Amino acid sequence: MTISQTCFRDALFDRAKPVPMGLQDGQGLPAGRRFNVYRNNVAVSLTEALELGFPAVKSLIGKENFRKVSGLFLRQTPPSAPMMMLYGKEFPDFLESFAPLSDIRYLGDVARLEQAQREAYHAADAQALAPGALARLQPDTLAQSRFRLAPAIRLIRSVWPVHDIWRFATMDGAPKPTAQAQDVLVTRPEYDPELLVLPQGGAAFVAAILAGATLTEACEAGEINAEAFDLAAMLGLLLQSGAIIAVEPEV
């Protein structure tokens, strides 16, 4: 009997489903008990992957609660790719829609910040733009140029103090979160991701750059979203963090 991959996968992630008919062990016997052992090992491995990827979420809701939530998540959202180090990209949305955790409204954004760090860590390498490269361009040329940012760059926009909550949950002695919204830029200037809390207008500026806007257009987006947007400070931050990898003047 041929067993479809869909049937096998559904049984693997749902304990309520029976062992697929016709599945045998190494001795040609029905694989009932061995399949259950395998199913349990898969669940444990995926839960451990989530624990490693979302330590702040685990700290915020507790280890036992995290494992229960993870069990529900992995049955609803099994891996779609072989890279286990990135398993859980749907976890933030799952947490936001999970009714028992609805009182912890910032949990989804904290998970997004952690997922962004995981993605940044595994992103492709790229050579940062030399610090003096912008100074060599004429002002008019620079104003109409577009910037390419490193593959590791991730932008998290939140109505919560997401950086401070993440820090409080993962670092001993960290101060309590402030009651202020925070936008965070995830960069990877060398080997490990770094988190930069953006000033007012900074997230809108970076979002525009990522969308392909010219420097002038991105600056206008930043000014709309801030009382006093500092373009020089933002460019300095992006250069120092290795975020910019190329400048493309408009032809």
C-alpha positions in Angstrom: 0.0 0.0 0.0 1.3 3.4 -1.0 1.2 6.0 1.8 0.8 9.6 0.6 3.1 12.3 2.0 0.0 14.3 3.1 -1.4 11.4 5.0 2.0 10.7 6.7 2.4 14.4 7.6 -1.1 14.8 9.0 -0.7 11.8 11.2 2.8 12.9 12.3 1.5 16.3 13.6 -1.9 15.2 14.9 -1.9 12.7 17.7 -5.6 12.2 17.3 -5.0 10.6 13.9 -4.2 6.9 13.7 -0.9 5.5 12.4 -1.2 5.5 8.5 -2.4 2.1 7.3 0.3 0.1 5.7 3.2 1.8 7.5 5.8 -0.7 8.6 8.9 -0.8 10.8 12.3 -2.3 9.8 11.0 -5.8 10.4 8.0 -5.4 8.2 5.6 -5.2 11.1 3.0 -2.4 11.7 4.8 0.7 12.8 2.4 1.7 15.5 4.6 2.1 18.6 7.7 3.2 16.6 5.7 5.8 14.7 4.4 7.2 18.0 8.0 7.4 19.3 9.0 9.2 16.0 6.1 11.5 16.3 7.1 12.5 19.8 10.7 13.0 18.8 9.7 15.3 16.0 7.5 17.4 18.3 10.3 17.6 20.9 12.8 18.8 18.2 10.4 21.5 16.9 9.6 22.7 20.3 13.3 23.0 21.1 13.8 24.9 17.9 11.1 27.4 19.0 12.6 27.7 22.5 16.0 28.6 21.0 14.4 31.0 18.5 12.1 32.8 20.9 13.7 33.0 24.3 12.0 36.3 25.2 8.6 34.9 24.5 9.4 31.8 26.6 10.6 34.1 29.5 7.4 36.2 29.3 4.9 33.4 29.4 6.9 30.8 31.3 8.5 27.5 30.1 5.5 25.2 30.7 3.1 27.6 29.0 5.5 28.0 26.1 5.7 24.3 25.5 1.9 24.0 25.5 1.6 26.9 23.1 4.4 25.4 20.9 2.6 22.1 20.8 -0.5 23.7 19.4 1.4 25.8 17.0 3.5 23.0 15.5 0.4 20.9 14.9 -1.3 23.8 13.1 1.8 25.0 11.3 4.3 22.2 10.5 7.6 23.1 8.8 7.4 24.1 5.2 11.2 24.2 4.6 14.1 22.0 5.8 15.9 24.9 7.6 14.9 24.3 11.2 16.9 27.3 12.4 14.2 29.5 10.9 11.2 27.4 11.8 8.5 29.6 13.3 8.0 32.6 10.9 4.3 32.2 11.5 4.7 32.1 15.3 4.1 35.9 15.9 0.8 35.9 14.0 -0.2 32.7 15.9 0.5 34.3 19.2 -1.6 37.4 18.4 -4.5 35.3 17.4 -4.2 32.8 20.4 -7.1 33.8 22.7 -5.6 32.6 26.0 -2.7 35.0 25.5 -4.8 38.0 24.2 -4.1 40.0 27.4 -0.4 40.1 26.5 -0.9 42.2 23.5 2.8 43.0 22.8 3.7 39.3 22.6 3.4 39.2 18.8 5.7 42.1 18.2 8.3 40.6 20.7 8.2 37.4 18.6 8.6 39.4 15.4 11.7 41.1 16.8 13.2 37.7 17.7 12.3 36.2 14.3 13.9 39.2 12.7 17.1 38.5 14.6 17.1 34.9 13.5 16.6 35.9 9.8 19.3 38.6 10.1 21.8 36.1 11.5 21.3 33.7 8.6 21.1 36.3 5.8 23.6 36.5 3.1 26.8 38.5 3.7 27.3 41.8 2.0 30.1 44.4 1.9 29.1 47.7 3.7 29.5 50.9 1.8 32.6 52.9 2.6 31.9 55.7 5.1 33.2 58.4 2.7 31.3 57.2 -0.3 28.3 59.6 0.2 30.5 62.6 0.7 32.0 62.1 -2.8 28.6 62.5 -4.5 27.3 65.9 -5.5 24.3 67.0 -3.3 21.8 66.9 -6.2 23.0 63.5 -7.3 22.8 62.2 -3.7 19.3 63.6 -3.3 18.0 61.6 -6.2 19.9 58.4 -5.4 18.5 55.2 -4.1 20.2 53.1 -1.5 20.5 49.3 -1.4 20.5 47.9 2.2 22.2 44.7 3.4 20.2 41.4 3.1 20.3 41.2 6.9 18.4 44.4 7.5 15.0 43.9 9.2 12.6 46.7 10.3 10.2 46.2 13.2 7.6 48.9 13.8 5.6 48.6 17.0 3.2 50.5 19.2 4.8 48.9 22.2 8.2 49.4 23.8 9.2 46.2 22.0 13.0 46.6 22.4 12.8 47.3 26.1 10.4 44.4 26.7 12.7 42.0 24.8 15.7 43.3 26.7 13.9 43.0 30.1 12.9 39.4 29.3 16.3 38.2 28.1 19.0 40.2 30.1 19.5 40.0 33.8 19.3 43.4 35.5 17.8 45.1 32.5 15.6 48.1 33.4 11.8 47.9 33.2 10.3 48.8 29.8 9.3 52.4 29.2 5.7 53.3 28.3 6.7 54.4 24.8 6.3 52.9 21.3 9.6 51.7 19.7 10.7 51.0 16.2 13.7 48.8 15.9 16.2 48.3 13.1 17.9 44.9 13.1 21.4 45.0 11.5 24.3 42.6 11.3 27.5 44.7 10.9 29.7 41.6 11.6 28.7 38.2 12.9 25.8 38.8 15.3 22.6 40.9 14.8 22.4 44.2 16.6 19.3 46.1 17.6 19.0 49.9 17.0 16.0 51.8 18.5 15.1 54.3 15.8 14.4 58.0 16.4 11.1 59.6 15.4 10.7 59.3 11.6 13.5 56.8 11.4 11.2 53.8 10.7 9.3 55.7 7.9 12.6 56.7 6.4 14.0 53.2 6.4 10.7 51.7 5.1 10.8 54.2 2.2 14.4 53.2 1.4 13.5 49.5 1.4 10.6 50.3 -0.9 12.9 51.9 -3.5 12.4 55.6 -2.7 15.1 58.2 -3.5 16.9 59.9 -0.6 14.6 62.9 -1.1 11.5 60.8 -1.0 12.6 58.9 2.0 13.5 62.1 3.8 10.0 63.4 3.1 8.5 60.3 4.6 10.7 60.7 7.7 9.7 64.4 8.1 6.0 63.5 7.8 6.4 61.1 10.8 8.5 63.3 13.0 8.5 66.8 14.4 12.3 67.1 13.9 13.6 64.5 11.6 17.5 64.5 11.5 18.6 63.2 8.1 22.3 63.4 8.9 21.9 61.4 12.1 19.9 58.7 10.2 22.5 58.4 7.4 25.2 58.2 10.1 23.4 55.5 11.9 22.9 53.4 8.7 26.6 53.8 7.7 27.9 53.0 11.1 25.8 49.9 11.3 26.9 48.7 7.9 23.3 48.8 6.7 24.0 50.5 3.3 25.8 48.4 0.7 25.3 50.5 -2.4 24.2 53.9 -3.7 22.5 54.0 -7.1 22.2 57.5 -8.6 19.1 58.0 -10.8 20.0 57.8 -14.4 
